[in-house]
Amino acid sequence: MKERLSEELRHASGGIPLEPDLPGVIERGERISARRRAGALIVGLGAFALTLSLLVIVAHGASERRSSPTSFGALPTGALRIPGSAQLPEGALLFQNGLQVDLLPHGSAQALLVGKGMTALELSPDGQLVLTESTLSEPTSFTRNVNLDSVDTSTGDLTVLAQAGATQSLADAQWSPSGDKVAYVTDSFSVDPSVVNPGPTPSSEVLCIVSVPPTNPTCYPQIGSVSSFSWAPNGAEILTTGSSDREVRILSLTSAETSTLIPVGGDASLNQALKSAGMGSILSIPQVSWSPDGRYAAAFVLADPGGSVPVIVSTSDGAVVAVGKQNPDTQFGAWSPSGNLFAYTTGLNGVGPSSADWTVRTLTPAGQDREAFRTQNLTSPQISGVVWSPSGTLLAIDNIDQIRIVDMATGTLAYDLPLATSQDDSQPLVSWR
């Protein structure tokens, strides 16, 4: 196994002998999965092998655009400031800055402080509320997300939307397209985390939905394990995938029934794409996301053996129509606001010389794949997250100890935002509304 992985990494790096830090890759994948972000896809490599991830793109629904507010008067000044005379040209950028959550408003060079000791998740569709989770460190060194909160940027008020039980931890959470609901996943463990460290794998992952302002949540344990999900742009359905059954389903919120989108083990077209790429069978489908225009959804599929490759698939017939660039390590991706581009990353996490070769590429459903930006000669060349600006002309790239704003039309760097604390690949970028 180890010899095969080394050969795959050597091939991906252009012949440079590389020895992968497999425990480090697995740890990054587990940590990143515990901090899943709305609107962005993240894939870590599994515990059994360096695996193949396929980005599967499938069609559905329609989208809604919301404008962001121009005033955040209730928030105090944060730590980050854009160097020089540059200002954020559009929207509001929400990001994690060490142990605090910062928000950079449109037309400003100075970030504002949303709160400390919390994890940023997402800005609401109108840009007025910030979705966050607060954590609790147990005596066993296990950290749980215990509260799901919203922070009103106009008043500074914090509202608790959901709370975890003593043997639970809150995972991914996303605003509905209209902003009147929040869907979230509750991870449950078979032991008390205050007594025994349960490790990263929960015994169950249940999807729930709570209204805003909060009422009693509606939960869907009958649909099985949900490790990742994404709202349909019309807000009437949710795309889900489970870590246990490897099936992608569409949940109707009207009937509470599900239909299968990608069956267990994949369909004939998906498996043929894997075979053509020299890859093996599907291990899991850990991440899914609907495109903003509603025409596509994206999913990362992990298979063994192989590397990582984005693939575009039509749901009208399940045919694979486009394939992106292969990659052997953790990937991040995000849809453009129009839904016609998927930006994704390639590179290796600190393994040999090619750790300096992190790139951002774009893939279209028509099969066009190109390099949009490359990190060069940097202290921290790794990319750990990407988010698009509201207009789709700019891309914010998390470069570990800084956020890079890139003009996507030219592939040139507009400016850097130095972060107060190195993020250690925990993906500080959250959303740009």
TALINCOR-V326995 format. One record per pair of residues at least 24 apart in sequence whose C-alpha atoms are under 8 Angstrom apart, sorted by the first residue. I is the first residue (numbers start at 1). J is the second residue. Records with the same first field share a line. If there is no record, write none. Layout:
I=J ; J
This chain:
1=49
5=49 ; 50
8=306 ; 307 ; 328
9=328
12=326 ; 327 ; 328
13=354
16=353
18=351 ; 352
19=351 ; 352
20=351
21=351
22=50
25=329 ; 330 ; 349
28=425
29=330
30=200
31=426
32=425 ; 426 ; 427
34=171 ; 172 ; 200
35=171 ; 172 ; 426
36=171 ; 172
37=121 ; 122 ; 172 ; 173 ; 430
38=121 ; 122 ; 172 ; 173 ; 174 ; 230 ; 430 ; 431
39=289 ; 334 ; 335 ; 431
40=289 ; 332 ; 333 ; 334 ; 335 ; 385 ; 386 ; 387
41=287 ; 288 ; 289 ; 299 ; 300 ; 331 ; 332 ; 333 ; 334
42=287 ; 300 ; 330 ; 331 ; 332 ; 333
43=286 ; 287 ; 300 ; 330 ; 331 ; 332
44=329 ; 330 ; 331
45=302 ; 329 ; 330
46=302
49=304 ; 305
50=304 ; 305 ; 306 ; 307 ; 328 ; 329
51=302 ; 303 ; 304 ; 305 ; 306 ; 307 ; 308 ; 328
52=279 ; 301 ; 302 ; 303 ; 304 ; 305 ; 306 ; 307 ; 308 ; 309 ; 328
53=300 ; 301 ; 302 ; 303 ; 307 ; 308 ; 309 ; 310
54=299 ; 300 ; 301 ; 302 ; 308 ; 309 ; 310 ; 311
55=298 ; 299 ; 300 ; 301 ; 309 ; 310 ; 311 ; 312
56=297 ; 298 ; 299 ; 300 ; 301 ; 310 ; 311 ; 312 ; 313
57=296 ; 297 ; 298 ; 299 ; 311 ; 312 ; 313 ; 314 ; 315 ; 365
58=295 ; 296 ; 297 ; 298 ; 312 ; 313 ; 314 ; 315 ; 318
59=294 ; 295 ; 296 ; 297 ; 314 ; 315 ; 316
60=232 ; 290 ; 294 ; 295 ; 296 ; 297
61=232 ; 233 ; 234 ; 293 ; 294 ; 295
62=232 ; 233 ; 234 ; 292 ; 293 ; 294 ; 295
63=177 ; 233 ; 234 ; 292 ; 293 ; 294
64=177 ; 178 ; 233 ; 234 ; 292 ; 293
65=125
66=125 ; 126 ; 433
67=91 ; 125 ; 126 ; 127 ; 433
68=92 ; 125 ; 126 ; 127 ; 128 ; 433
69=126 ; 127 ; 128
70=105 ; 106
71=105 ; 154
72=105 ; 153 ; 154
73=153 ; 154 ; 155
74=153 ; 154 ; 155 ; 156
75=112 ; 113 ; 114 ; 153 ; 154 ; 155 ; 156
76=112 ; 113 ; 114
77=110 ; 111 ; 112 ; 113
78=102 ; 103 ; 110 ; 111 ; 112 ; 113
79=111 ; 112 ; 113 ; 420
80=110 ; 111 ; 417 ; 418 ; 419 ; 420
81=109 ; 110 ; 111 ; 417 ; 418
82=109 ; 110 ; 416 ; 417 ; 418
83=109 ; 416 ; 417
85=109
86=415
90=389 ; 390 ; 391
91=389 ; 390 ; 432 ; 433
92=127 ; 432 ; 433
93=430 ; 431 ; 432 ; 433
94=120 ; 122 ; 123 ; 429 ; 430 ; 431 ; 432
95=120 ; 428 ; 429 ; 430 ; 431
96=120 ; 427 ; 428 ; 429 ; 430
97=419 ; 420 ; 421 ; 423 ; 428
98=419 ; 420 ; 421 ; 422 ; 423
114=151 ; 153 ; 156
120=430
121=173 ; 174 ; 430 ; 431
122=174 ; 175 ; 430 ; 431
123=431 ; 432 ; 433
124=175 ; 179
125=175 ; 177 ; 178 ; 179 ; 433
126=179 ; 433
127=433
128=152 ; 153 ; 154
129=153
131=174
133=170
138=193 ; 194
139=194 ; 195
140=193 ; 194 ; 195 ; 196 ; 197
141=197
142=193 ; 194 ; 197 ; 198 ; 199
144=168 ; 169 ; 170
145=169 ; 170 ; 171
146=170
160=214
161=210 ; 212 ; 213 ; 214
162=210 ; 214 ; 217
166=192 ; 193
167=191 ; 192 ; 193
172=228
174=230 ; 231
176=231 ; 235
177=231 ; 232 ; 233 ; 234 ; 235
178=235
179=212
180=211 ; 212 ; 213
181=209 ; 210 ; 211 ; 212
182=209 ; 210 ; 211 ; 212
183=207 ; 208 ; 209 ; 210
184=208 ; 209
185=226 ; 227
220=256
223=258
227=286 ; 287
228=286 ; 287 ; 288
229=287 ; 288 ; 289
230=288 ; 289 ; 290
231=289 ; 290
232=290 ; 294
233=290 ; 291 ; 292 ; 293 ; 294
239=288 ; 289 ; 290
240=288
241=285 ; 286 ; 287 ; 288
242=285 ; 286
243=284 ; 285 ; 286
244=284
245=284
246=283 ; 284 ; 285 ; 286
247=285
248=285
267=318
269=318 ; 319 ; 320
270=318 ; 319 ; 320
273=320
278=306
279=303 ; 304 ; 305 ; 306
280=304 ; 305 ; 306
281=305
291=335 ; 339
292=335 ; 336 ; 337 ; 338 ; 339
293=337 ; 338 ; 339
294=339
295=339
296=339
312=364 ; 365 ; 367
313=365
321=365 ; 366 ; 367
322=364 ; 365 ; 366 ; 367 ; 368
323=367
324=363 ; 367 ; 369
325=369
331=384
332=384 ; 385 ; 386
333=385 ; 386
334=386 ; 387 ; 388
335=388
336=388 ; 392
337=388 ; 389 ; 390 ; 391 ; 392
338=392
340=364 ; 365
341=365
343=386
344=386
345=383
347=382
348=382
349=382
350=382
355=381 ; 382
356=381 ; 382
357=381
358=382 ; 383
359=383
372=408 ; 411
373=406 ; 411 ; 412
383=425
384=425 ; 426 ; 427 ; 428
385=427 ; 428 ; 429
386=429
387=429 ; 430 ; 431 ; 432
388=431 ; 432
389=432 ; 433
390=432 ; 433
396=429
397=429
398=427 ; 428 ; 429
400=424 ; 425 ; 427
403=429
